[in-house]
Amino acid sequence: MSNSAVDAEMADDGATTTANMTDTNSAPAHPDRLSPAPPPPNLDSELLRWIGQMIMVTFDGTSVTPDIRKLIEKYHVGGILLTPNNIRDSTQLSTLIHDLQKIAHAAEFKHPLMIAIEQENGMVRRLGGTTGGTLFPGAMGIGATRSPNQAFEVAKATGAELAAIGVNWNIAPVLNLASDHQSNPISVRAFGDDPLVVGKFGEAFVDGLHAGGVANCAKYFHGAISTEDGLRNSVYETAPREELETTELGPFRRAVVAGLDGVMLGSSIWTDPDSMVEDESPSARAQLIINSILRRQFGFNGVVLCDATHSPVYLNDTNKLGEAVVVAIEAGCDMTLISHDSESQQMSIESVYDAVRSGRINRGTIHDSVTTRIVPMKDRFFNWRTTLVVPDPQNLEHLVSDHEKIAQKAFQNLVTVVRDDHLIIPLSNKILRRGEVLLLTPVVRPLDRRLPEEPTMDPFECFGRSLAQLHPRIVHAPYRAQGLTETHVELFKRCSAVILVTVNARRTPQQVEIAHAVLRLSNGKPLVAVAACDPHDLLDNINFGTYLCTYEYSQPALESAAAIIFGERHASGVLPVHIPGTPVFRQQHAWYVEPWDKRRDLYPSAEVWAECMDRRWPLDVQTLSSLLDRPGTSQHFVVRHPENGQLLGLAATYVVPQGADKIIGSLALLLVKPTHRDRGIGLSLHECAIRHLKSLPGITSIQLGSIFPRIFPGLPTTLPPEDQSWFLHRGWKCKPDEYIFDLFMYIESFIQPESIHAELDAKNITIANCRPDQFPELMKFELEHFSAFPGWTERYANLEATKDIADALIAFNQEKEILGAVLVYSPMGNNQIARDIPWPKMIDDRVGGLGFVSVKPEFGLREDEVSGVLVRRGLIVAAILELKMRGLRGCFIDWADDVQTYMSLGFQEWGKYREFWRKI
């Protein structure tokens, strides 16, 4: 396994353009070597089994071979990495995996084999296309959608399809940063070059694989930063920690917090033999990186994986491969991949065994890796009961059908128009129907592996066909590394427009030279340049005024590009890397903001909500409509695309009375489609919303969030710190260490604490549902003590209009004096609160809530403070019992101001927010 892109062979004439990016190196076999003798009978079988669990191997063959059978049965290897040499199609692969697991089960393995694969999607994939499974975009394509939710959905679907054929560990995602350096090997396998963006997408991808049912292993952890020459050196010893945290290490730290299962180490963790001082261990740098950064600083307790063939100890000397594996385990690796022939794999396992028996490797080290990291991961994701089920090919077919829309949406959203200086797109507006369009594409090897008997296919034929469906005269002319021919020159003379495709041109200088020749020959004709892999190909050359990026040359990506070039679809992708020589942040400008119109904007608003909000905040269209459609107290604003009318952003504002002559304004929502962020849309909406609220008479302050309806009471702390900073820089204030909480508890098994009932009886305090004859006295109580709280007394007053007076529970003494009250609500009643707070019914249709707990303020001013706490606690318990009696399963509490009281009764944190306010 290598973290470098391998340049694919082109054609018989020796043209060299990178086509198929892979990260698996297979060392040459040694057929002349004698097979090692089987393990002698006096070996420590328990130790050999432990060591085997720390070994991952590869093998050649689409069915079980004698060599892999021996490695499982005699050497107890616990992991197998599937490579293209093992895959013909998904049906064959699922059979192979099942056969391997049956061998392990018969060999009395306590846990199933760890079957790993490198399914990054896009340019590095093992399934999808001709091999079966859904074809999904790769990391940079997903990054261009600017939607972490889309990354989650793609990863979840990927995981589900892998699990369906028996794969249980995906060696993905790549969490390194993309770079414009030619020597940077990551390229489009990265989500982008911004650590914050890569961190968000990496976290979503990790969560998605978990949701799909497979474990994950992020790569490639270097403990490094990129240097000026593009090399990635492990410089933790000398680099400032702040620099590391804001570059390469940030995404890995975030993924660890999200529950990362494994980390694959990069090759630069190993100490360079040429720079080693006398008596220095080759594992010195790796030990520092694994133990100091991953284990202690990050708190990572998952599996650390490395490839022994990348160790400088190995250096293509097969006799040293066993030593390389020993050094890897000494450094702290839990699993070591041995991508070599069977004889070398067996000898390497025996080298580890000898190192333990001799005392070089502590036996406890082996035990800890297996029992505290490898086995727990296996326990979480697979067991023999499900592993031994005979695979059904139809399972994957059904999944592929279900996932078609997810893939289609992602491919449609990733294509990026970086520049269109002369408004050439759509091309149909620039040329006549009878004009020829010359399509120039490089000769590259197809992404899908083809059998020897299958004819070679140009991967850009599909691009030509897609263009031909939109324009009748497309002339497709591939070009080779040798340059353009006379035939190409004649085609230039005839054509009306040119579409030039490049693939990793920065690594093949001939393509750059050809691109400049195309620029000269086009002679002012409309020219569209398409980077079909690395976006850096012609990124900084402004002479190519119309420049598109597809991030891969898979068929759906190219089909989406064709639709955009001829105006069938709008390009929504955002470049996930910065243009060299320009500021990292794109220039922002003012957008046209207009009032929200329910008939036009409701459904698009729901789509924007779904794309922007975390998966824990689901809102259907009907609920969103009830929250936004509040005539008289609300005013919302939208930004739509100036050409196609697509809704790009939404700001929602409300007003709530505070007393007789004051009003509180709220900026309840500020949402911008992920595909259009960093363009000034949010700023335009924000300024318009603030101007509107300031113009209203009686406004004294503005809240970020909302009181009624209660969408969010503040800024969710799940949002990244940069979102909080955005508001702080625009005049908002917050108290850093103060939070608001939403709480929740399932109440079916709730039992009233006996002490509360006894204490209330001792003080002659009664709690009961409010009767109609008591309601005037209740309103007098609330107006006297709580009228300063925005919207508070209105919630009580509404009970009379909706005939829900019994939704108020009151506490009173022997003299019938009201001491406190609380409101309950359920989704089945008419209580307005149930429509003002959407989250209970999103949790379950039988979840209600309690709120507006009001206790006579005098309790806090004299010796009766203890009684006040008792009344408050008694009201909360009575409300829970009331909801339980009504047949509800759960109780939701919003905007909790006494978290400890609630949590002592069994409530758990559901949401956490920070209050932001600004004065007018």
Secondary structure, 3 states (H helix, E strand, C coil): CCCCCCCCCCCCCCCCCCCCCCCCCCCCCCCCCCCCCCCCCCCCHHHHHHHHHCEEECCCCCCCCHHHHHHHHCCCCCEEECCHHHCCCHHHHHHHHHHHHHHHHHCCCCCCCEEEECCCECCECCCCHHHCCCCCCCHHHHHHCCCHHHHHHHHHHHHHHHHHHCCCEECCCECCCCCCCCCCCCHHHCCCCCHHHHHHHHHHHHHHHHHHCCEEEEEEECCCEECCCCCEECCCCCCCHHHHHCCCHHHHHHHHHCCCCEEEECHHHCCCHHHCCCCCCCCHHHHHHHHHHHHHHCCCCCEEEEEHHHCCCCCCCHHHHHHHHHHHHHHCCCEEEECCCHHHHHHHHHHHHHHHHCCCCCHHHHHHHHHHHHHHHHHHHCCHHHHCCCCCHHHHHHHHHHHHHHHHHHHHHHCEEEEECCCCCCHHHCCCCCCCEEEEEECCCCCCCCCCCCCCCCCCHHHHHHHHHHCCCEEEEEEECCECCHHHHHHHHHCCEEEEEECCHHHCHHHHHHHHHHHHHHCCCCEEEEECCCCCCCCCCCCCCEEEECCCCCHHHHHHHHHHHCCCCCCCCCCCCCCCCCCCCCCCCCCCEEECCHHHHHHHHHHHHHHHCCCCCCCCHHHHHHHHCCCCCEEEEEEECCCCCCEEEEEEEEEEEECCCEEEEEEEEEEECHHHCCCCHHHHHHHHHHHHHHCCCCEEEEEECCCCCCCCCCEECCCCHHHHHHHHCCCCECCCCCCEEEEEEECCCCCCCHHHHHHHHHCCCEEEECCHHHHHHHHHHHHHHHCCCCCHHHHHHHHHHCCCHHHEEEEECCCCCEEEEEEEECCCCCCHHHHHCCHHHHHCCCEEEEEEEEECHHHHHCCCHHHHHHHHHHHHHHHHHHHHHCCCCEEEEEEECCHHHHHHCCCEEEEEEECEEEEC
